Amino acid sequence: MSQSLAPECNEVKERYDTCFLKWYSEKYLRGLGTTDNNECAGLFKEYSKCLQGALKDRGIDKLLDEAREDNKENDAALMGKKK
């Protein structure tokens, strides 16, 4: 498994990755779990919170917000397309 973007989040990312891979292979792929019934959601929230804090501390959150704002029209056009 890969390291987190923020080294201080590595431990919680590893716990989430392990949980997710087990859930995905043992339940989801066998039709026993759904994306709404993912027992790893709490770990994902914990990792996301850690990562968001690290991005904010480094000022990267503002860069992401600017990139999202600059690409709103592209995103809307791509999300509206159906195959």
Secondary structure, DSSP 8 states (H G I E B T S, - for coil): ----SSGGGHHHHHHHHHHHHHHHHHTGGGTS--GGG-TTHHHHHHHHHHHHHHHHHTTHHHHHHHHHHHTHHHHHHHHH---
